[in-house]
Amino acid sequence: MKKVLTLSVVALFAGVLCAGCGEGRQSAGNTDNTVSKMEEQLNLTQEWDKVFPKSGKVTHSKITFHNRYGVTLAADLYIPKNTDGGKLPAIAVCGPFGAVKEQASGLYAQTLAERGFLTIAFDPSFTGESGGQPRYVASPDINTEDFCAAVDYLSTREDVDPERIGILGICGWGGMAVNAAAMDTRIKATVASTMYDMSRATANGYFDAADNAEARNGIRRQLNAQRTEDYRNGSYALAGGVVDPLPDDAPQFVKDYYAYYKTPRGYHKRSLNSNGGWNRTSSLSFLNMPILAYAGEIQSAVLLVHGENAHSRYFSEDTYKKLQGDNKELLIIPGAVHTDLYDNMEKIPFDKIETFFREYLR
């Protein structure tokens, strides 16, 4: 029996839907010579430029790995100090949608490393310090593959137990993580925190308010006209990140996004949401390629975490209804909004997340 745990759009935000790698790369087991030939040389910063403080309990370094489309991805590697030298359980972390590894995903990865897991927080293809052209493109296929590529990398590290690998996705990458779990049987446990189903949000609008052919055809006409314009101009127009300046009548969840992405709390110079946003045409593939179609066939463990007061809560609740088996859980955090689960250490249930991963990565 599944259990529910309780403790005591067309646009995501104003258009979010409509770059010394050589020294920094870590060896991936005995495959490093082969892998390095397949990877682009990325110009990775070596400074600590995260929006959260560096922990003295972990060792941090930069690494790269590649996906099966040939895109080289950049990641931060966090290894707990004072380990016994044995193979560690590992977790790959990504998200939110339009964020970079210096923001929420890095905070999650570092915190879980403090708790004994080897972790990586990576930038998705075409964003942040990761490679891929053109820039600022999202794809339901390629971004799901990014998680699987992270599993490739972790599986070949000599200090990782390949039978104990999990993934964690935040916001839009929560949906990608669940989608990856439906495809990749090497993933033994998945956590999706404050998740979005990006295909549903794009095709149906928020709360499915635009779930009709006329509305979707209107989006298609607009985006395909933009394709022509982009080709004519030889460049890709950006949709804009979180709206700035913030309108007085903005919905509360947009104000919450602003408070994270546009203030010192979460702003980062490489974050799409903090700056110019995705390419306008990124939404096209999400209209016709729904993710989560086979979520009901996931045999590995899944934990969905969402805030009680999050506008996006229905994504987790409806996804949970699709999941089968007694290793699936839904955890609702009282009083939390969507962005509380980005960085609010009083709201993010790290004790539960740790317990979940320890149970299923053993």
C-alpha positions as CSV (number, residue, x, y, z in Angstrom):
1,M,0.0,0.0,0.0
2,K,1.3,3.5,-0.8
3,K,1.4,5.9,2.0
4,V,1.0,9.7,2.3
5,L,3.1,11.4,4.9
6,T,2.3,14.7,6.5
7,L,4.5,16.7,8.8
8,S,2.2,18.2,12.1
9,V,0.8,28.6,-17.6
10,V,1.6,28.5,-20.2
11,A,4.5,30.4,-18.7
12,L,6.5,29.4,-15.7
13,F,7.4,32.9,-14.9
14,A,6.8,35.7,-17.5
15,G,8.3,33.8,-20.4
16,V,10.5,31.1,-18.9
17,L,8.7,28.5,-21.0
18,C,7.3,30.6,-24.3
19,A,31.3,28.0,-20.0
20,G,40.6,25.1,-16.2
21,C,38.4,22.0,-17.1
22,G,41.5,20.0,-17.7
23,E,42.8,20.3,-14.2
24,G,39.4,20.1,-12.6
25,R,38.1,16.9,-14.1
26,Q,38.0,13.9,-11.8
27,S,38.8,10.4,-13.0
28,A,35.8,8.1,-13.6
29,G,37.3,4.8,-12.6
30,N,39.5,3.1,-15.2
31,T,37.5,4.6,-18.1
32,D,38.9,8.1,-17.9
33,N,41.1,8.0,-21.0
34,T,38.2,6.9,-23.1
35,V,35.7,9.3,-21.6
36,S,38.0,12.3,-21.9
37,K,38.2,11.9,-25.7
38,M,34.5,12.2,-25.9
39,E,34.2,15.4,-24.0
40,E,34.4,19.0,-24.8
41,Q,36.9,21.1,-22.9
42,L,34.9,23.5,-20.7
43,N,36.1,26.6,-19.1
44,L,35.0,26.0,-15.5
45,T,35.4,28.6,-12.8
46,Q,37.5,27.4,-9.8
47,E,36.1,30.0,-7.4
48,W,33.4,29.3,-4.9
49,D,30.5,31.2,-6.5
50,K,27.5,29.5,-4.9
51,V,24.6,31.3,-3.2
52,F,25.2,29.2,-0.1
53,P,28.3,28.9,2.2
54,K,30.9,26.3,1.7
55,S,30.9,23.4,4.1
56,G,34.0,22.2,6.0
57,K,32.5,18.7,6.2
58,V,32.9,17.8,2.6
59,T,35.6,17.9,-0.2
60,H,34.5,19.9,-3.2
61,S,35.8,19.8,-6.8
62,K,34.6,20.3,-10.4
63,I,34.0,17.4,-12.8
64,T,32.6,16.9,-16.2
65,F,30.8,14.0,-17.9
66,H,28.9,13.6,-21.2
67,N,25.5,12.4,-22.3
68,R,24.7,10.1,-25.2
69,Y,24.0,13.1,-27.4
70,G,27.6,14.2,-27.1
71,V,26.9,17.2,-24.8
72,T,29.5,17.6,-22.0
73,L,28.0,18.5,-18.7
74,A,29.6,20.4,-15.8
75,A,29.1,19.4,-12.2
76,D,30.2,20.1,-8.6
77,L,31.3,17.0,-6.8
78,Y,30.9,16.8,-3.1
79,I,32.6,13.9,-1.1
80,P,32.1,13.5,2.6
81,K,35.2,13.8,4.7
82,N,36.4,11.1,7.1
83,T,34.9,8.2,5.1
84,D,36.2,4.6,5.7
85,G,37.6,4.4,2.2
86,G,34.9,2.0,1.0
87,K,32.5,2.5,-1.9
88,L,29.9,5.1,-1.2
89,P,26.2,5.5,-2.1
90,A,25.8,8.3,-4.6
91,I,23.2,10.9,-5.6
92,A,22.9,13.1,-8.7
93,V,21.0,16.4,-8.2
94,C,19.6,18.9,-10.6
95,G,17.1,21.7,-10.7
96,P,15.1,23.9,-10.4
97,F,14.0,24.6,-14.0
98,G,16.1,27.5,-15.2
99,A,18.5,27.4,-12.3
100,V,22.2,26.4,-12.1
101,K,24.2,24.1,-9.8
102,E,25.3,27.1,-7.8
103,Q,21.8,27.5,-6.5
104,A,19.3,25.0,-4.9
105,S,20.8,21.8,-6.4
106,G,24.2,22.6,-5.0
107,L,22.7,23.2,-1.6
108,Y,20.9,19.9,-1.6
109,A,24.0,18.1,-2.9
110,Q,26.4,19.6,-0.3
111,T,23.9,18.9,2.5
112,L,23.5,15.3,1.5
113,A,27.3,14.9,1.2
114,E,27.5,16.1,4.8
115,R,25.3,13.2,5.6
116,G,27.5,10.6,4.1
117,F,26.6,10.4,0.4
118,L,28.9,11.2,-2.6
119,T,26.9,13.7,-4.6
120,I,27.1,15.7,-7.8
121,A,25.0,18.8,-8.7
122,F,25.1,19.4,-12.4
123,D,24.1,22.0,-15.0
124,P,21.7,20.6,-17.6
125,S,22.7,20.5,-21.3
126,F,22.9,24.0,-22.9
127,T,22.9,25.9,-19.6
128,G,25.2,27.1,-16.9
129,E,28.8,25.9,-17.3
130,S,27.7,22.8,-19.3
131,G,28.3,22.6,-23.0
132,G,25.9,22.3,-26.0
133,Q,24.7,24.6,-28.7
134,P,22.6,26.5,-29.1
135,R,22.4,27.9,-25.6
136,Y,19.4,28.0,-23.3
137,V,17.4,25.1,-24.8
138,A,15.2,22.8,-22.7
139,S,14.2,19.3,-24.0
140,P,12.1,16.6,-22.3
141,D,14.3,14.0,-23.9
142,I,17.8,15.5,-23.5
143,N,17.2,16.7,-20.0
144,T,15.9,13.3,-18.9
145,E,19.0,11.9,-20.5
146,D,21.2,14.3,-18.5
147,F,20.1,12.4,-15.3
148,C,20.9,9.1,-16.9
149,A,24.3,10.4,-18.1
150,A,25.0,11.4,-14.4
151,V,24.3,7.8,-13.5
152,D,26.8,6.7,-16.2
153,Y,29.5,8.9,-14.6
154,L,28.7,7.8,-11.0
155,S,28.6,4.1,-12.0
156,T,32.2,4.2,-13.3
157,R,33.7,6.0,-10.3
158,E,35.9,3.7,-8.2
159,D,34.7,5.2,-5.0
160,V,30.9,4.7,-5.8
161,D,28.9,1.5,-5.4
162,P,27.1,1.3,-8.7
163,E,24.3,-0.7,-7.0
164,R,23.5,2.3,-4.7
165,I,22.9,5.3,-7.0
166,G,19.9,7.7,-6.6
167,I,18.8,10.9,-8.1
168,L,17.1,14.0,-6.8
169,G,15.3,16.6,-9.0
170,I,14.0,20.0,-7.9
171,C,11.1,21.8,-9.5
172,G,11.0,21.1,-13.2
173,W,13.9,18.6,-12.8
174,G,11.7,16.8,-10.3
175,G,9.6,15.7,-13.2
176,M,12.7,14.9,-15.3
177,A,14.0,12.7,-12.4
178,V,10.8,10.7,-12.2
179,N,10.9,10.4,-16.0
180,A,14.5,9.1,-15.7
181,A,13.5,6.6,-13.1
182,A,10.9,5.2,-15.4
183,M,13.6,4.5,-18.0
184,D,16.8,3.8,-16.1
185,T,16.8,0.7,-14.0
186,R,20.2,1.6,-12.5
187,I,18.5,4.3,-10.5
188,K,17.6,2.7,-7.1
189,A,15.8,5.6,-5.5
190,T,14.4,9.0,-6.7
191,V,13.4,12.1,-4.8
192,A,11.4,14.8,-6.5
193,S,11.2,18.0,-4.5
194,T,8.5,20.7,-5.2
195,M,8.2,19.1,-8.7
196,Y,6.7,20.5,-11.9
197,D,5.6,18.4,-14.8
198,M,6.9,20.7,-17.5
199,S,5.1,19.0,-20.3
200,R,1.7,19.4,-18.5
201,A,2.4,23.0,-17.5
202,T,3.4,23.9,-21.0
203,A,0.6,22.1,-22.9
204,N,-2.2,22.8,-20.4
205,G,-1.3,25.9,-18.5
206,Y,-1.5,26.2,-14.8
207,F,-4.2,24.0,-13.2
208,D,-5.0,22.7,-16.7
209,A,-6.9,25.9,-17.4
210,A,-5.8,25.9,-21.1
211,D,-6.1,22.2,-21.7
212,N,-7.7,22.5,-25.2
213,A,-6.7,22.3,-28.8
214,E,-7.4,25.9,-29.6
215,A,-5.1,27.1,-26.8
216,R,-2.3,24.8,-27.8
217,N,-2.6,25.7,-31.5
218,G,-2.3,29.3,-30.5
219,I,1.0,28.6,-28.7
220,R,2.2,26.5,-31.7
221,R,1.5,29.4,-34.1
222,Q,3.3,31.8,-32.0
223,L,6.3,29.6,-31.4
224,N,6.6,28.5,-35.0
225,A,6.5,32.2,-36.1
226,Q,9.3,32.7,-33.7
227,R,11.3,29.9,-35.3
228,T,11.1,31.7,-38.7
229,E,12.2,34.9,-37.1
230,D,15.1,33.3,-35.3
231,Y,16.3,31.6,-38.4
232,R,16.1,34.9,-40.3
233,N,18.0,36.7,-37.6
234,G,20.6,34.0,-37.1
235,S,20.0,34.0,-33.3
236,Y,17.6,32.8,-30.8
237,A,15.3,35.2,-29.0
238,L,15.1,34.8,-25.2
239,A,11.8,34.6,-23.4
240,G,13.0,36.5,-20.3
241,G,13.6,35.1,-16.9
242,V,11.6,36.0,-13.8
243,V,9.7,39.2,-14.5
244,D,11.6,42.3,-13.4
245,P,10.4,44.8,-12.3
246,L,7.8,42.9,-10.4
247,P,4.3,44.1,-11.1
248,D,2.2,45.0,-8.1
249,D,-0.5,42.6,-9.1
250,A,1.8,39.7,-9.7
251,P,0.5,36.3,-8.3
252,Q,2.1,35.4,-4.9
253,F,4.1,32.5,-6.4
254,V,5.7,34.9,-9.0
255,K,6.6,37.2,-6.0
256,D,8.1,34.1,-4.4
257,Y,10.2,33.4,-7.5
258,Y,11.4,37.0,-7.6
259,A,12.4,36.8,-4.0
260,Y,14.6,33.9,-4.8
261,Y,16.0,34.5,-8.3
262,K,16.2,38.3,-8.3
263,T,17.7,39.1,-4.9
264,P,21.0,38.2,-3.2
265,R,19.2,35.2,-1.6
266,G,19.4,33.2,-4.8
267,Y,20.6,35.4,-7.7
268,H,23.3,33.9,-9.9
269,K,24.9,35.4,-13.0
270,R,24.6,32.1,-15.0
271,S,21.0,31.4,-13.9
272,L,18.5,31.7,-16.7
273,N,15.7,32.6,-14.3
274,S,17.8,35.3,-12.7
275,N,18.6,36.8,-16.1
276,G,17.4,36.4,-19.7
277,G,15.5,33.1,-19.5
278,W,15.2,30.2,-22.0
279,N,15.0,30.5,-25.7
280,R,11.4,31.3,-26.6
281,T,11.1,28.2,-28.8
282,S,12.1,25.8,-26.0
283,S,8.5,25.1,-25.2
284,L,7.8,23.4,-28.6
285,S,8.9,19.9,-27.7
286,F,7.1,20.0,-24.4
287,L,3.8,20.5,-26.2
288,N,4.0,17.2,-28.1
289,M,6.2,15.0,-25.9
290,P,4.6,14.5,-22.5
291,I,6.9,13.1,-19.8
292,L,5.7,10.7,-17.0
293,A,3.7,8.5,-19.4
294,Y,5.2,5.4,-17.8
295,A,5.6,6.6,-14.2
296,G,3.3,3.8,-13.1
297,E,5.8,1.2,-14.2
298,I,8.6,2.5,-12.0
299,Q,9.7,-0.4,-9.8
300,S,12.4,1.5,-7.8
301,A,11.6,3.7,-4.8
302,V,10.2,7.2,-5.2
303,L,9.7,10.0,-2.7
304,L,7.7,13.1,-3.7
305,V,8.1,16.2,-1.5
306,H,5.9,19.2,-1.8
307,G,4.8,22.3,0.2
308,E,1.3,22.4,1.6
309,N,0.8,26.0,0.2
310,A,2.7,25.5,-3.0
311,H,0.8,26.6,-6.2
312,S,2.5,23.5,-7.8
313,R,1.4,21.0,-5.3
314,Y,-1.0,19.3,-7.7
315,F,1.9,18.1,-9.9
316,S,3.2,15.9,-7.1
317,E,-0.2,14.8,-5.9
318,D,-1.3,13.7,-9.4
319,T,2.1,12.0,-10.1
320,Y,1.8,10.1,-6.9
321,K,-1.6,8.7,-8.0
322,K,0.2,7.1,-11.0
323,L,2.9,5.4,-8.9
324,Q,2.6,1.8,-7.9
325,G,4.1,-0.2,-5.1
326,D,4.7,0.1,-1.3
327,N,8.1,1.9,-2.0
328,K,6.4,5.1,-3.1
329,E,5.7,8.0,-0.8
330,L,4.2,11.5,-0.8
331,L,5.4,14.0,1.8
332,I,3.5,17.3,2.3
333,I,5.4,20.0,4.3
334,P,2.9,22.1,6.3
335,G,2.9,25.8,5.6
336,A,5.6,25.6,2.8
337,V,5.3,27.3,-0.5
338,H,7.0,26.2,-3.7
339,T,10.3,28.1,-3.2
340,D,10.6,27.2,0.5
341,L,11.9,23.9,-0.8
342,Y,14.7,25.6,-2.7
343,D,16.7,26.9,0.3
344,N,14.7,27.0,3.5
345,M,16.6,24.7,5.8
346,E,13.7,24.8,8.3
347,K,11.3,23.5,5.6
348,I,13.4,21.1,3.5
349,P,13.0,17.7,5.1
350,F,16.6,16.6,4.9
351,D,16.2,14.0,7.7
352,K,13.4,12.3,5.8
353,I,15.3,12.5,2.5
354,E,18.4,11.0,4.2
355,T,16.4,8.2,5.8
356,F,14.7,7.4,2.4
357,F,18.0,7.2,0.5
358,R,19.6,5.1,3.3
359,E,16.7,2.7,3.2
360,Y,16.8,2.2,-0.6
361,L,20.5,2.7,-1.3
362,R,21.8,-0.2,0.7
